[in-house]
């Protein structure tokens, strides 16, 4: 995921923020150009996932706690 900072040509004094999903920075820039037509893109930044999401990729929330999935076949696909 990439965060896109841009301004619309109709309202250049109002900076805006959007998001695009892309495999790399070059593709993110192209997608942003297509998605935010009639805008000036000022910055494209890769968003890193929060650390909490990566600690328990297959976790379940049970009785107020995150518990890791014990077996690969239990993971949701």
Secondary structure, DSSP 8 states (H G I E B T S, - for coil): -EEEEEEETTEEEEEEEEEE--SSHHHHHHHHHHHSTTEEEEEEEE----HHHHHTTT-EEETTEEE--SSGGGS--
